[in-house]
């Protein structure tokens, strides 16, 4: 915008009172020429921050005034006006928003409106003042320092009134039930939300779409707004962040954030009062403003702390039951509110009272699960943007590769990886001998190596337990012959079936055989080689496994899980029945699971029906002489002359016991001991080997 030279004008009275309602400045015909916009018959003068249209005869304040040059894009797309009466105490009036908007567009067409400007006008015999609260120019992505634009026939007008004004707006069809969002578009990454685009789209469609339309539209459709949503999922996946940012992008009242335990009180009735107080403002607005009420957002963090299933707690006070009842009454009771959005968050959806989850209450339930690879890239971008902008991120950092390496990391864990990587980079700049030594900021670089070290340091809570799997095969995996190789390959094929199949979301495999024959090591190797993001070895992690798209669960020594005792026999029927249910229950849609069980008591498992619960059963055999020879050749602990004799002695031996006897014989050798034997510099004497072998029980 440009301005002409300042001009001093002289004030005089208007020729007629009606001119005071036109919002125009008047001047002589000769002076008008100096304020004309080039190529048009419009004339504008800027007085302080406000721009007035000029006409004649003369009427302008006595102050410095500059000619206003009209920008190219200046048409108002949205104008928000707050109405009040000129004379206080005027009787209450009902104003039709559609008719008034038509009159204002007609009366003030081509006039410039500026945020904060007050304009006097007459409508149906009453004097009104409108104050410009918002002036949005069409096609303008970011508002200038001054919100300002010109009224056209297409300008979209929204009216607002204060409670005490005495004015009631009806039929406000051209506006939404309110402008509930503070911005037209959402850039989730700018809000710090990564990997949750689909979840946010689901929330918007179900919880906000109906609120964007005017009340008369939703009334004609015969629907009520969604009043509650539940965000659930593992810790650290972004539930609280999502709720916090939803609160930020909404217009209206400041969201109330409540931690579940804060509501509880030791005094009888106090807890219920705390819940009622949360809804008091919304109730007052609903009574006084009806459909024009602002949206009240109440965010309940850790909602499971106070809304447990009724009858499940044994504290003797019944306070948890009362809280649930109070919430149900406020959300969906006889006098239910329509201007409230309750957002609950929990890691334990299973603990919540079922009545809270039905339609009309917390009906929108969105799982905020672990991010996929694209989601992890977005999250890593969010946490490295500042580093990149300030040239602290080394060029070798590959976020795509880091995302591929961080399977089953939550958003919080990825933030932890970024923090850890920075700590490695900063540590290189510190001198432990002199901590007061100045730091060269320009030399700080967070490298790919820093991130890889951070990944080793920050482990995912729901990731593959690689260390546990490695401990199941301390001696690694060696070639034990065709029979063991066949079992490994068949089990890997099952893993591939789970990965690609649409019709087999759950595949179970039982590895049975004598103790020590390599069942656990085979299962652990499949878990590692499959490269599934989630691999665990304990029973109670079935529910956690369902959080990952691909999971392997290893049930090691099932007879021990069932507390099996050979004398009797005796076992836990409760655990047995639980295991049967888990082995047959299909995982949620989109989740595929491979369960690998191992047992040395297949006859017992068959007798209690466990074997039938597995899709396939593979027998893992003991080593025959030719199998033992292959293993001994790879270990390279005997001379070639003694190899056949040692292999024959190890016929029908479990692989675990073969390792044990070799370890004993190597440890007992004089000289370098076991280390020298395994390095190949010394060999085990066959006579010493036979001495050790006689102490090994084969069965």
N, C-alpha and C positions, 0 to 999 in steps of 0.2 A: 504494500500500500504506500502511496505517496501523498504528500500533503502540500497544498499551495501556501503562499505566504499568509501569515496571520493577519487578520483584518479586525479592526475595532468597530463594533456595531452599537447602535443606540436603541434602547428599549422604549417601546411605546405601547399603548393599549390596542387590543384587537378591535376591529370594527364591529364584531358581533360575538356574543357569548358562545354561540355554537362552534366557533372556530377552535375553542379551547379543547374540544373533544376530538380533534382531528390528528393530534400528534405531529403537526406540521410546524415549521418555522416559516414566517412570511417576510418578504423583503420587497423592495421596489423592483419594477420591471427591468430597470437599467442595471441594478446590482445583481439580478438573477443570472445574467449571462456569465459572470465570472465563476459561478458555481456549477454550471452545466457539465454533465458527463459527455465527453466527446462522442459524436455520432448518435446522440439520443436527446430526448426532451426532459431527462431526469436531472435534478440538481440536488446535491447533498452538501451539508456542512457538518464538520466534526466539532463538537463542543465537549471538551474534556474527553471522556471515553466513549461518549454517545454520538451517533450519527443521525441527523434529522434530515428529512426531505424538505426541500424549499419550495415555496410558492409565493404569490404576492397578493395583497399588499403587505408591506413590511411589518414583521414582528419577530424580533430576535433578541436574546439576552445581551446585555452590555458586557461582553467579555471577548477575549481573543478567540477567533473562529477561523478554521482552516478548511480549504476545499478538499473534499474526499474523492479519491480516485477509485472507481469500482474495480475490484479484482475480477479475473476471468471466471473462476468457480466461486459463486457467492450465493447460490440459491439455497434457502433453508430446507433441509429434509425434515427436521423435527424441531418443534418449538414447544417447550413446556412452560406454561403460564400459571402463576398462582393468583387466584382471584380474591378480591375483598371489596367491600362497599366503600364509596367515598365518604359517606356520612356514617359514623359508628352508630350502632343501635337501630339501623334499618331493619324492618321486619324480615323474618326468614323468607328466602326465595328459593324456588327449585329451578335450576337452569338446565336446559336440554343441551348437552355437549355438542351434538351434531349441528343443531341450528346456530349455536353461538360460534362454532368454528367457521361455518360458512360466512357469517356476518363479519368476523374479524378478518378473514382472508379477503373479503370484498372491500372492506373499509380501509384496510391498511396495506393493500397490495402495493408492491414495489417500495415499501418502506423498509429501512434497515433496523433490525432489532438486535440489541446487545445484551448479553447476560448482565443482570442487575438493573436493567432499565425499568422504570415505572411509567406506565401509560394510562391516562384517564380516558374513559369512553362511556357512552350512554347506550343502554340496552333495555328495551321495554320500559322506558320511563325511569329507570334507576341509573344512578351514577356509579360506575365501577372503576376500579384500578386493577390492572394486571401487572405483575412483576415477572420479568423474564428470568426463569430459573435455569433454563437450558436452551442453547441455540446451536444445533448441529447442522453443519453445511454438507450438502450432498457430495459424496465422493471424497470427502476429507477423512483420511485415515486417522490422523492425530489432530486434535484441536489446537489452534494457535493459542498464544498467551491470552488473547481476548476472544471469547466466543461471540461471533457476530455473523449475520447473514441477512439476505433480503427475502421478504415474504412473497411467495408465488401462489398460484392456484393449486399447486401440488403439495404445499407445505402441510406436514402432518402435525396436528395440534393436540396436545394433551393438557388437560386442566387439573389443577390441584387446588385444594382449599384447606384452611386450618379448621380445627374443630370448633373454634369460637367465632368463625366468620359469619355464621348464619346462612351460608350458601350451601345448597346440596346439589351436587352434580349427578345428573341421571343420563342414561342412554349414551354413555361414553363408548361408542362402538369403534371409533377410529383408533382408540388406544387399546393396548393390551389391558388385562386386569390390573396391571401396573407394569411399568418397565422393570421387570424383576431382575434383569441382568445389568450389570454395570458397563458391559461392553458388547459390541455386536458379534465379535468372533472370539473363539477360544484357542489360544496356543498353549497346549498342555505343557510343553517343555519350558515355556516362559514362566509357567506356574510352578515349575520344579517337579512335574509329574511325568514319569517316563514309563513306557510299557503298559499303560492302562487305557489306551484309546478306546478299545472295544468296551471295556467296563464303563467308561465315562459316557460313551454313546448310549449304552443300555440305561444308565441312570437318567440321562437327559430325556430319553424317549418316555420312560415310565413315570418319572417323578416331576418333570418340569414342562413337558410339551403342553399339557392341558392348561398350565398356568400362564403360558405365553399368549393364549387366546383370550379375548374379552369374555367377561362373565356370561353375556347373553348367548354366546356360542356354546359354552359348556353346559348352560342350562337347557338349551334346545337339544343337546346330545343326551341329556339326562345322566350325566356322570358327575362324580365327585372327585376332587383332587386327591392325589396320593398324599397321605398325611404322615407316612413313616417309611423309612428304609433301613435295612440292616447291611452293614459291610462286615463280612467275616472272612477269615483266612488265617494263614500262619503269621506269627509275629514278624514284624519288619517288612511286610509286603506293601505298605503304603496306605493302610486304612485310615489312620489318623491324619496323614497328609492330605488324602483325598477329601475327607470331611472338612478339614480346615480350609482348603482352597475353595470348596463349594461355598462355604460361609463367606469367603472374601469376594467371590464374583457375583453374589446376590445383592441387589439393592434392598433397602428396608432396614429393619432393626438389626443391631449388632447381634451376631449369633451368641447364644448362651452356651458355654462349654462346661459340662459337668462330668467329673470323674465319679464313676459309680459309688465307690466307698464314701465319698464326701457327703452323699445324701443321707447316709445312715446316721441315726442318733440313738443315744442310750435312753432318751426320755420317751415315754409312751405317747404316741400321737405326733411327736415332733417330726419324724421321718415323713409321714404322710403330708404334713403341712409343708415341708420342704419341697415335695413334689408339686403340691398345689401352687406354691409360690412361683414355680417355674413357668406356669401357664397363666398367671394372673394378668400380665400385660396383654397377652393375646386375647384373653376373654374380654378385657375392657375395650380393646380396639374392635373386636367383632361386634360388640353391642352398639358402639357409637358410629362405626363406619361401614359395617356390613361388608359387601363385596369389595369396597375400596380400601379395606384394611391392608396394611403392609404385611408381608410374609414374616412370620416369626420362626427362626430356626433354632432348635434346641439340639445340641450335640452331646450324646451320652457316650463317653469313653468307658471301656470295660463294663458294658451294660450287664454282662453275666454276673457281676458281683452283687447286683441288687434284684435281678429279674429271673432268679432260678425258678425251676418248675415248682409250682405250689405243692406243698406237702413233702418236698424233698429235703428240707432243712430240719434239723432237730435242735434248734436253739431254745425252744420253749416259748418264745415271744410271739411268733407268727408275724414278725415285722416284714420279712421278705414277701410273704403272701399278701400283706396289706399294700406293699409298694406296687406289686403287679396289679392288684385290683384298682388302685388309684390311677395308675397309668392307663389301664384299659378304659376307665371311666372318662378320663380327659380326652383320649384320642378318639374313642368310638362309643361314647356313652350317649345318653338321651339328649344331652345338650352338647354334642360333639362340636369341636372347632373346625373351621375350614381354612383358617389362616395360619396353620401350624405345620411345620415339617420337622419331624423328629428323626434324627440320624443316630442310630445305635452302632457301636463297633464292638466286636468280640473275637477272641481266638477260639472260643468254645461255644459254638452255636448249639451243640447238643445239650447244653445245660439250661437253655432258655425255656421258659414256659411256652407250650405250644399255642396257647391262646393269643400270645403276642404276635405270632407269625402268620396268622390267617389274614385274608384280604380285608382291608379297612383299617389295619393296624400297621405293623412293620411288614407290609406286603411286598415291597421291592427288596428282594434279598440278592445281593450281588457278591459273588465270591471274588475276593481280591487275592489271586493265587500267585504262585512264583512266576516271574517274568520269563517269556521265551527268549530266544537269542536276539531277535530284533528289539524286544523290550529292554534287554540288558545293554544293547548298544546305546539306546536312548538314555538310559539311566547313567551310563558311564559318560556320555556326552554332557549331561547336566552337571556331573561332578567334576568334569575337567574343563568346562568352558572358561572359567576364570583363569585357570593355568594357561590355557591356549591364548586368551586375549592378552595376557601380560607376559607372554613369551617364556613361561616357565616349563612348558610341556615340550620335551625333546621330540624331534621329528620322527624318531624310530618307534614311537608309541602307536601301536595298531589296535584300535578299539574293537574292531571286528574280531581279531584273534583273541583278545581278552574276553570278549563276550562268549566265544566258543569254548574257552577254557573254564568258564565260571558257571557250569551247569548247576541248576538248583540253588543258585545264590539268590537271596531276597534283595529288595532294594536297599534295605538298611545294611546288609552285608556287603553290597557293592560300594556303598558309601564308606564302609569300614576299610575296604580294599584301597580306595582312593586316599583315605587318611593315612593308612599304613605306608603306601607308596611315597607320599609326601614326607613322612617321617624318615624313610631311608635316604631321600634326596637331601633333606635338611641336615641329617646326621653327618653326611660327607663334608659339610661346610663348617662343622664344629671341631674345635681342637680341645680334646679332653685335658690337655696340659694347661691350656689357658682359655677358660670359658668366656673371659672378657674381651677376647680378641675380636675386632670388628669383622662382620660378615660381609662378604662380597655378594650383594643381591643379584648382580648380573650373571653370576656363574651358577646360580641355582637352576638345575634342570632335573625334572622328573622323567626318568628314562623307562624304557620297556622292561629293563632288568629290575627296576624298582617295583614295577607292577607285578612281575612274576614272583618276586620275593614276597610281595604282599599277599598274593593268592595262596602261597604256601603257609603264610602266617594266619590269615583269616579264613577259617574253614566254615562251610555252610552247615547249618543245623540239620537241613534235610538233604544233604548231599550223600554221595556214595562213600561209605566208610572204608576207604582204600586201605588205611592202616590196619583195621581189623581184618580185612580180607587177606592182606599180606601175612598177618600173623597166623592165619589158617594154613599157610604153606611156607613155613619158615625155610624149608630146603628148596624152594622154587618148584618148578615142574620139569621133570625129565621124561624122556621117552620110555614108557613102561611096556611097549609092545602094542600090537594091533588091537587087542581087546579094549585096553584103556583108551586108546586113540579113538576108537569107534564111539565109545560112550561120550567122550568130550565133543566130538563132531556132532553127534545127534542132539546133545543138549544145546550146543550153539545154534543149531538149526531151529530149536524151539524158541530161543531168544530172538532170532530173526523173524520167526513167525509172529511173535508178539509185537515186534517193531512195525511190521508192514500190514498185518492182517486187520481187516475191518470186522470180521466175524468171530474172532477169538480174543476178546479183551482180557480173558483170564486163562492161562495155561499153567498146569501144575505138573511137576515131575518129581518122582521119588527115586533117590539113589540108595539102594540097599546093598548090604554086603557085610562081611566080617569086619570087626573093629580093626582100624588101622590100615585098611586096604586102599585109602585115597579118596573116599567119598567127599569129605569136607574140602580137601585140597582141590578136587575137580570142580565142586560147586563154587568155590572162591575164585578159581581161574576163569570160569564162565562169567562170573560177576564182573571181574576186571576186564576181560577181553571183549565183553559185549558193549562196553562204553556207555551203559545206561546211566542216566544222571542220578538215579536213586537206587542204591543197593545196601540193604541192611540184613543183619543176621538174627534179629530178635522178633518174637511173636507180637509184642504189643505195638509194633510200628505199622500195622496194616493201615490204620487210619491216616498216618503220616504219608504212607506210600501213595495214597489216592490223591495227594496234592501235586504229584509229579506226573507228567504224561506217560513216562516209561519207567517202570520200577522192577527190581528183582528183590525178592524176599527169600532169605535162606533160613530154613528151619533146621538147625543143626541138632543131631541126636534127639529126634522127636520123642523117643521113649523117655528121655530125661525130662523133657518139658512136661510130659504126662505123669511125672513122678512114679514111673514104673519100677516095681520091685519084683524080681523073679520068684521069690518065695511067696507063694500064695495063689496066683500073682495078684498084686494090688496096684492100683493107679488112681489118678484123680479123674473121676467121671465128669466133673464140672469143666476141667480144662479140656478134656477130650471132646465134649460137646461143643465148647467154644471154638476149638480148632476146626471141627467139622463144618461149623457154620461159616467160619472165615474162609475155608478152602473152597466152599461152594458159592459164596456170595460174589456176584459180579461187581467189578469196580464201577464208579460213576462213568457216565458217558464221556468219551474222549480220553479216558485213562486206561492204559494197558499194563497188566502185571504178570510177571513170571514168578511162580513160587517153586523153589527147589528145596525138597526135604531130604534129609539123610537119616539112616537108621541102621543099627546092627541087629535089630529085633523085628525083622519083617513079619515073622509068624505072629507075634503079639499084635502088631499094628493091623494085620489082616483080621485077627480075631475080634478087634473092637471096631472094625469098619473104616479105619483110617486109610488103608491102601486104596479102597474104592473111591476115595475122594480125590485121588491123583489121576491126572490124564494118562500118564505113562509111568512105568517103573523100569529102571535099568539096574541090573545086577553088576556091581563093581567087584571083580574077582581078586583073589590073591595072585601073587606073581608066580609064574612057572619058571623053570630053569632058564629057558631062552629069554624070558622077560627080565629076569635078574641079571643075566649077562649084559643085556643092553644098558641097564642102569649102571652096572659096575664099569662098563666101558666109558660111559659119560663121566662118572666120578673119577676114573683114572687113579684108583688106589691100590690095585694089584698089578704085579708083573704079568706079562702075557702068558707065561708058563703056568701061573696059579689061577688064571681067570676061570677056566672051565670047572676046576675043583670047587672054587668059591661059589660059582653060580649054581652048581649042582646041590651044594649044601644049603643054598637059599631057596630051593624049590618049595612051592606052596607056602611062601612067606608073605605076609602083608607088607606093603611098601614102607609103612611107618616103622615097623620093627627092623626092616633091612637097614634103614638109616640109623636106627639105634645101635645095632650091633657094629656097623661100620664106624660109628662115632666112638664106641667103647674101644674097639681094636686100635683105631688111630690114636686115641688119647693115651693108650697104654704103651705105645711104641717108645723106645728109648731115643734120645737125640732130639730132633726138632719137634716131636709130638704131633698133635693133630694138624697144626698149621702147616708143618712141613709135608705131611702126608697129602693134604688136600691141594697143596701147591704143586705136587708132582715130583718134588725133590727127593722124597723117600717113599717107599712102598710098604704096605702092611705085609708082614710075614704070614704065610698061610697057616703055620702051626699056631701062632698067636691068635689068629682069627678063629681057628677051631676051638681054642681054649675059651674064648669069649662067647662063642655061639652056644656052648653047652648050658650057659646060664639064661638063655633067652627062651621063654615059653612061647610056643608057636600059637597056641589056641587060647 
